[in-house]
Amino acid sequence: MRLERTADRPKRDREATRRRLLEAARDLFAEHGYDHVPVRVIAARAEANVALVNRYFGSKAALFGEVLAGESALRRIFGDPGEPPPRPEELPRRLAEHVVRQIHGARTNPLLRILDRSMGNPEIQPIIRRHMEQALVEPLAALLDGPDARLRATAAAAILMGGGSVRRVLGLSELREADPQALTDRLTAMFTAALAP
C-alpha cells in the first residue's frame, strides 16, 4: 500500500504544479501581457522551479497557447457538452448574448485582457489565430447552412473581435449604460446580417 501511495504522489504533484503554472501565467498575462512576463516570474508566482515551464509546456509560447485554450468563454455560444448544438437561426442571438455578458460582466474575462495586452507579439500571433479558428470560426462555420459558411463565420468573428478595439479606445461605459435587451437586439441584427447566406 505504501508503494502505491509513493508512486501516485509525484503524479499528483506534477498535476498540481502544472495547474499552478497555468493559473500564474493566466493572471500575469492578463495583468501585463505576454511580452512583459518572463518565465522566471511565472515560475516564482506558481512557487515552482523555472525549468518546469519548459518540461511541462515546452516553451513560454506553448504555455500561452494552453492558457488561451483553458480560458475560452466562447464555448458557451455552442452549448454544453452532451447538448445538441444550436440551430443556425439561434446563433446570432447566442453571439449577441455572449457580447452583452462580456460587457456587463462583474469582472473582465481574463482572456479578453490577455488578448488586449498580448496581440502585437509576432511569436504568439499564430497561436492566437489558431485559438480563434478552433474556438470560434470552425465551430461556427460547421453549424451554418448554405454557401460561404467560413466567410460568414469569419464576418461574425470580426464583429465579435472588433469589440476589443472599441473597449481599448472608447471604453465600455456607454455600452454598459445601454439597456441590455436593446443592445442584445441590436447586436443580434448585426450577427444575423453577418451570418446570412
CYANA upper distance limits for C-alpha pairs under 8 A (distance plus 0.5 A):
  1 MET  CA      5 ARG  CA      7.05
  2 ARG  CA      6 THR  CA      6.72
  3 LEU  CA      7 ALA  CA      6.61
  4 GLU  CA      8 ASP  CA      6.63
  5 ARG  CA      9 ARG  CA      6.56
  6 THR  CA     10 PRO  CA      7.95
  7 ALA  CA     11 LYS  CA      8.10
  8 ASP  CA     12 ARG  CA      6.92
  9 ARG  CA     13 ASP  CA      6.65
 10 PRO  CA     14 ARG  CA      6.51
 11 LYS  CA     15 GLU  CA      6.73
 12 ARG  CA     16 ALA  CA      6.60
 13 ASP  CA     17 THR  CA      6.49
 14 ARG  CA     18 ARG  CA      6.47
 15 GLU  CA     19 ARG  CA      6.62
 16 ALA  CA     20 ARG  CA      6.67
 17 THR  CA     21 LEU  CA      6.65
 17 THR  CA     46 ALA  CA      7.86
 17 THR  CA     48 ALA  CA      7.31
 18 ARG  CA     22 LEU  CA      6.78
 18 ARG  CA     56 TYR  CA      7.32
 19 ARG  CA     23 GLU  CA      6.67
 20 ARG  CA     24 ALA  CA      6.50
 20 ARG  CA     46 ALA  CA      5.61
 21 LEU  CA     25 ALA  CA      6.50
 21 LEU  CA     42 ILE  CA      7.13
 21 LEU  CA     43 ALA  CA      7.01
 21 LEU  CA     45 ARG  CA      8.39
 21 LEU  CA     46 ALA  CA      5.73
 21 LEU  CA     48 ALA  CA      8.08
 21 LEU  CA     53 VAL  CA      7.86
 22 LEU  CA     26 ARG  CA      6.54
 22 LEU  CA     63 LEU  CA      7.74
 22 LEU  CA     66 GLU  CA      8.12
 22 LEU  CA     67 VAL  CA      6.65
 23 GLU  CA     27 ASP  CA      6.73
 23 GLU  CA     46 ALA  CA      8.27
 23 GLU  CA     67 VAL  CA      8.50
 24 ALA  CA     28 LEU  CA      6.56
 24 ALA  CA     42 ILE  CA      6.24
 24 ALA  CA     43 ALA  CA      8.28
 24 ALA  CA     45 ARG  CA      6.34
 24 ALA  CA     46 ALA  CA      6.14
 25 ALA  CA     29 PHE  CA      6.28
 25 ALA  CA     42 ILE  CA      6.09
 25 ALA  CA     63 LEU  CA      8.19
 25 ALA  CA     64 PHE  CA      7.94
 25 ALA  CA     67 VAL  CA      7.74
 26 ARG  CA     30 ALA  CA      6.55
 26 ARG  CA     64 PHE  CA      8.45
 26 ARG  CA     67 VAL  CA      6.40
 26 ARG  CA    110 PRO  CA      7.69
 26 ARG  CA    114 ILE  CA      8.13
 27 ASP  CA     31 GLU  CA      6.64
 27 ASP  CA    110 PRO  CA      7.87
 28 LEU  CA     32 HIS  CA      6.34
 28 LEU  CA     33 GLY  CA      7.62
 28 LEU  CA     37 VAL  CA      7.16
 28 LEU  CA     42 ILE  CA      7.72
 29 PHE  CA     33 GLY  CA      4.87
 29 PHE  CA     34 TYR  CA      5.78
 29 PHE  CA     37 VAL  CA      7.22
 29 PHE  CA    113 ARG  CA      8.48
 29 PHE  CA    114 ILE  CA      5.94
 29 PHE  CA    117 ARG  CA      8.01
 29 PHE  CA    118 SER  CA      8.07
 30 ALA  CA    110 PRO  CA      6.15
 30 ALA  CA    111 LEU  CA      7.67
 30 ALA  CA    112 LEU  CA      8.45
 30 ALA  CA    113 ARG  CA      5.40
 30 ALA  CA    114 ILE  CA      4.70
 30 ALA  CA    115 LEU  CA      8.41
 30 ALA  CA    117 ARG  CA      7.47
 31 GLU  CA    113 ARG  CA      7.80
 31 GLU  CA    114 ILE  CA      8.01
 31 GLU  CA    117 ARG  CA      8.41
 32 HIS  CA     36 HIS  CA      6.28
 32 HIS  CA     37 VAL  CA      7.14
 32 HIS  CA    117 ARG  CA      7.14
 33 GLY  CA     37 VAL  CA      7.25
 33 GLY  CA    114 ILE  CA      6.51
 33 GLY  CA    115 LEU  CA      8.42
 33 GLY  CA    116 ASP  CA      8.32
 33 GLY  CA    117 ARG  CA      4.85
 33 GLY  CA    118 SER  CA      5.25
 34 TYR  CA     64 PHE  CA      8.28
 34 TYR  CA    114 ILE  CA      8.15
 34 TYR  CA    117 ARG  CA      7.59
 34 TYR  CA    118 SER  CA      5.57
 34 TYR  CA    121 ASN  CA      8.20
 35 ASP  CA    118 SER  CA      7.36
 35 ASP  CA    121 ASN  CA      7.63
 37 VAL  CA     41 VAL  CA      7.02
 37 VAL  CA     42 ILE  CA      7.64
 38 PRO  CA     42 ILE  CA      7.24
 39 VAL  CA     43 ALA  CA      6.74
 39 VAL  CA     50 VAL  CA      7.23
 39 VAL  CA     53 VAL  CA      7.80
 39 VAL  CA     60 LYS  CA      7.09
 40 ARG  CA     44 ALA  CA      6.54
 40 ARG  CA     50 VAL  CA      5.95
 41 VAL  CA     45 ARG  CA      6.62
 42 ILE  CA     46 ALA  CA      6.74
 42 ILE  CA     50 VAL  CA      8.46
 43 ALA  CA     47 GLU  CA      6.42
 43 ALA  CA     48 ALA  CA      5.47
 43 ALA  CA     49 ASN  CA      6.47
 43 ALA  CA     50 VAL  CA      5.55
 43 ALA  CA     52 LEU  CA      8.41
 43 ALA  CA     53 VAL  CA      7.68
 44 ALA  CA     48 ALA  CA      6.62
 44 ALA  CA     49 ASN  CA      8.03
 44 ALA  CA     50 VAL  CA      8.04
 48 ALA  CA     52 LEU  CA      7.57
 49 ASN  CA     53 VAL  CA      8.35
 50 VAL  CA     54 ASN  CA      8.39
 51 ALA  CA     55 ARG  CA      6.89
 52 LEU  CA     56 TYR  CA      6.30
 53 VAL  CA     57 PHE  CA      6.22
 53 VAL  CA     58 GLY  CA      7.40
 53 VAL  CA     59 SER  CA      7.27
 53 VAL  CA     60 LYS  CA      7.67
 53 VAL  CA     63 LEU  CA      8.09
 54 ASN  CA     58 GLY  CA      4.68
 54 ASN  CA     59 SER  CA      5.55
 54 ASN  CA     60 LYS  CA      7.86
 57 PHE  CA     62 ALA  CA      6.32
 57 PHE  CA     63 LEU  CA      5.93
 58 GLY  CA     62 ALA  CA      6.75
 58 GLY  CA     63 LEU  CA      8.04
 59 SER  CA     63 LEU  CA      6.76
 60 LYS  CA     64 PHE  CA      6.71
 61 ALA  CA     65 GLY  CA      6.85
 61 ALA  CA    123 GLU  CA      7.83
 61 ALA  CA    124 ILE  CA      6.77
 61 ALA  CA    127 ILE  CA      8.43
 62 ALA  CA     66 GLU  CA      6.88
 63 LEU  CA     67 VAL  CA      6.76
 64 PHE  CA     68 LEU  CA      6.86
 64 PHE  CA    124 ILE  CA      8.40
 65 GLY  CA     69 ALA  CA      6.77
 65 GLY  CA    127 ILE  CA      6.44
 65 GLY  CA    128 ILE  CA      7.97
 65 GLY  CA    131 HIS  CA      8.13
 66 GLU  CA     70 GLY  CA      6.68
 67 VAL  CA     71 GLU  CA      6.79
 68 LEU  CA     72 SER  CA      6.97
 68 LEU  CA    111 LEU  CA      7.16
 68 LEU  CA    128 ILE  CA      8.36
 68 LEU  CA    131 HIS  CA      7.54
 69 ALA  CA    131 HIS  CA      7.36
 71 GLU  CA    110 PRO  CA      7.82
 71 GLU  CA    111 LEU  CA      6.43
 72 SER  CA    111 LEU  CA      7.38
 72 SER  CA    135 ALA  CA      7.72
 74 LEU  CA     78 PHE  CA      8.07
 74 LEU  CA     98 HIS  CA      8.16
 74 LEU  CA    135 ALA  CA      7.03
 74 LEU  CA    136 LEU  CA      7.29
 75 ARG  CA     79 GLY  CA      7.18
 75 ARG  CA     80 ASP  CA      8.10
 75 ARG  CA    135 ALA  CA      7.50
 76 ARG  CA     80 ASP  CA      7.17
 76 ARG  CA     98 HIS  CA      8.37
 77 ILE  CA     91 LEU  CA      8.09
 77 ILE  CA     94 ARG  CA      6.06
 77 ILE  CA     95 LEU  CA      6.78
 77 ILE  CA     98 HIS  CA      7.32
 78 PHE  CA     85 PRO  CA      6.59
 78 PHE  CA     86 PRO  CA      6.78
 78 PHE  CA    139 PRO  CA      8.23
 79 GLY  CA     83 GLU  CA      6.91
 79 GLY  CA     84 PRO  CA      8.06
 79 GLY  CA     85 PRO  CA      6.68
 79 GLY  CA     86 PRO  CA      7.41
 85 PRO  CA    143 LEU  CA      8.40
 86 PRO  CA     90 GLU  CA      6.56
 86 PRO  CA     91 LEU  CA      7.24
 86 PRO  CA    143 LEU  CA      8.22
 87 ARG  CA     91 LEU  CA      7.37
 87 ARG  CA    143 LEU  CA      7.61
 88 PRO  CA    143 LEU  CA      6.46
 88 PRO  CA    144 LEU  CA      6.00
 88 PRO  CA    145 ASP  CA      7.61
 90 GLU  CA     94 ARG  CA      6.82
 91 LEU  CA     95 LEU  CA      6.56
 92 PRO  CA     96 ALA  CA      6.68
 92 PRO  CA    187 LEU  CA      8.46
 92 PRO  CA    188 THR  CA      5.58
 92 PRO  CA    189 ALA  CA      7.91
 92 PRO  CA    190 MET  CA      8.41
 92 PRO  CA    191 PHE  CA      5.32
 92 PRO  CA    192 THR  CA      5.66
 92 PRO  CA    195 LEU  CA      7.96
 93 ARG  CA     97 GLU  CA      6.55
 93 ARG  CA    184 THR  CA      7.92
 93 ARG  CA    185 ASP  CA      8.32
 93 ARG  CA    187 LEU  CA      8.40
 93 ARG  CA    188 THR  CA      5.53
 93 ARG  CA    191 PHE  CA      8.21
 94 ARG  CA     98 HIS  CA      6.66
 95 LEU  CA     99 VAL  CA      6.94
 95 LEU  CA    160 LEU  CA      8.38
 95 LEU  CA    188 THR  CA      7.84
 95 LEU  CA    191 PHE  CA      7.67
 96 ALA  CA    100 VAL  CA      6.81
 96 ALA  CA    184 THR  CA      5.87
 96 ALA  CA    185 ASP  CA      8.13
 96 ALA  CA    187 LEU  CA      5.65
 96 ALA  CA    188 THR  CA      5.69
 96 ALA  CA    191 PHE  CA      7.71
 97 GLU  CA    101 ARG  CA      6.55
 97 GLU  CA    184 THR  CA      6.50
 98 HIS  CA    102 GLN  CA      6.84
 99 VAL  CA    103 ILE  CA      6.79
 99 VAL  CA    160 LEU  CA      7.64
100 VAL  CA    104 HIS  CA      6.57
100 VAL  CA    180 PRO  CA      7.26
100 VAL  CA    183 LEU  CA      7.83
100 VAL  CA    184 THR  CA      6.94
101 ARG  CA    105 GLY  CA      6.06
102 GLN  CA    108 THR  CA      7.50
102 GLN  CA    109 ASN  CA      7.55
103 ILE  CA    172 LEU  CA      7.37
103 ILE  CA    175 LEU  CA      7.67
103 ILE  CA    176 ARG  CA      6.87
104 HIS  CA    176 ARG  CA      6.66
105 GLY  CA    109 ASN  CA      8.36
108 THR  CA    112 LEU  CA      7.55
108 THR  CA    113 ARG  CA      7.62
109 ASN  CA    113 ARG  CA      7.22
110 PRO  CA    114 ILE  CA      6.50
111 LEU  CA    115 LEU  CA      6.60
112 LEU  CA    116 ASP  CA      6.53
112 LEU  CA    164 GLY  CA      7.92
113 ARG  CA    117 ARG  CA      6.60
114 ILE  CA    118 SER  CA      6.40
115 LEU  CA    119 MET  CA      5.87
116 ASP  CA    164 GLY  CA      7.39
116 ASP  CA    168 ARG  CA      8.20
119 MET  CA    124 ILE  CA      8.16
119 MET  CA    125 GLN  CA      7.10
119 MET  CA    128 ILE  CA      8.27
120 GLY  CA    125 GLN  CA      7.84
121 ASN  CA    125 GLN  CA      6.81
122 PRO  CA    126 PRO  CA      8.15
124 ILE  CA    128 ILE  CA      6.75
125 GLN  CA    129 ARG  CA      6.52
126 PRO  CA    130 ARG  CA      6.51
127 ILE  CA    131 HIS  CA      6.60
128 ILE  CA    132 MET  CA      6.69
129 ARG  CA    133 GLU  CA      6.63
130 ARG  CA    134 GLN  CA      6.61
131 HIS  CA    135 ALA  CA      6.26
132 MET  CA    136 LEU  CA      5.90
132 MET  CA    137 VAL  CA      6.99
133 GLU  CA    137 VAL  CA      5.30
133 GLU  CA    138 GLU  CA      6.10
134 GLN  CA    138 GLU  CA      6.13
134 GLN  CA    139 PRO  CA      7.47
135 ALA  CA    139 PRO  CA      7.28
136 LEU  CA    140 LEU  CA      6.42
136 LEU  CA    153 ALA  CA      8.49
136 LEU  CA    157 ALA  CA      7.60
137 VAL  CA    141 ALA  CA      6.48
137 VAL  CA    150 ARG  CA      7.47
137 VAL  CA    153 ALA  CA      5.90
137 VAL  CA    154 THR  CA      6.41
137 VAL  CA    157 ALA  CA      7.21
138 GLU  CA    142 ALA  CA      6.59
138 GLU  CA    150 ARG  CA      7.81
138 GLU  CA    153 ALA  CA      8.22
139 PRO  CA    143 LEU  CA      7.09
140 LEU  CA    144 LEU  CA      7.15
140 LEU  CA    153 ALA  CA      6.22
141 ALA  CA    149 ALA  CA      5.46
141 ALA  CA    150 ARG  CA      5.51
141 ALA  CA    152 ARG  CA      7.89
141 ALA  CA    153 ALA  CA      5.77
142 ALA  CA    149 ALA  CA      8.00
144 LEU  CA    149 ALA  CA      6.28
144 LEU  CA    195 LEU  CA      8.31
145 ASP  CA    149 ALA  CA      7.43
145 ASP  CA    197 PRO  CA      8.05
146 GLY  CA    197 PRO  CA      6.28
147 PRO  CA    197 PRO  CA      6.77
148 ASP  CA    152 ARG  CA      6.75
148 ASP  CA    197 PRO  CA      7.79
149 ALA  CA    153 ALA  CA      6.59
149 ALA  CA    195 LEU  CA      8.39
149 ALA  CA    197 PRO  CA      8.18
150 ARG  CA    154 THR  CA      6.54
151 LEU  CA    155 ALA  CA      6.73
152 ARG  CA    156 ALA  CA      6.89
152 ARG  CA    194 ALA  CA      6.28
152 ARG  CA    195 LEU  CA      5.39
152 ARG  CA    196 ALA  CA      7.68
152 ARG  CA    197 PRO  CA      8.08
153 ALA  CA    157 ALA  CA      6.71
153 ALA  CA    194 ALA  CA      8.11
153 ALA  CA    195 LEU  CA      6.91
154 THR  CA    158 ALA  CA      6.65
155 ALA  CA    159 ILE  CA      7.05
155 ALA  CA    194 ALA  CA      6.08
155 ALA  CA    195 LEU  CA      7.90
156 ALA  CA    160 LEU  CA      6.76
156 ALA  CA    191 PHE  CA      6.40
156 ALA  CA    194 ALA  CA      5.98
156 ALA  CA    195 LEU  CA      7.06
157 ALA  CA    161 MET  CA      6.38
158 ALA  CA    162 GLY  CA      6.23
159 ILE  CA    163 GLY  CA      7.36
159 ILE  CA    191 PHE  CA      8.13
161 MET  CA    165 SER  CA      8.19
162 GLY  CA    166 VAL  CA      7.12
163 GLY  CA    167 ARG  CA      6.53
164 GLY  CA    168 ARG  CA      6.67
165 SER  CA    169 VAL  CA      6.53
166 VAL  CA    170 LEU  CA      5.86
166 VAL  CA    171 GLY  CA      6.92
166 VAL  CA    172 LEU  CA      8.20
167 ARG  CA    171 GLY  CA      4.90
167 ARG  CA    172 LEU  CA      6.18
172 LEU  CA    176 ARG  CA      6.45
173 SER  CA    177 GLU  CA      6.68
174 GLU  CA    178 ALA  CA      6.91
175 LEU  CA    183 LEU  CA      8.28
176 ARG  CA    180 PRO  CA      8.28
178 ALA  CA    182 ALA  CA      7.87
178 ALA  CA    183 LEU  CA      7.03
179 ASP  CA    183 LEU  CA      6.62
180 PRO  CA    184 THR  CA      6.50
181 GLN  CA    185 ASP  CA      6.68
182 ALA  CA    186 ARG  CA      6.73
183 LEU  CA    187 LEU  CA      6.64
184 THR  CA    188 THR  CA      6.43
185 ASP  CA    189 ALA  CA      6.89
186 ARG  CA    190 MET  CA      7.09
187 LEU  CA    191 PHE  CA      6.71
188 THR  CA    192 THR  CA      6.41
189 ALA  CA    193 ALA  CA      6.77
190 MET  CA    194 ALA  CA      6.85
191 PHE  CA    195 LEU  CA      6.56
192 THR  CA    196 ALA  CA      6.43
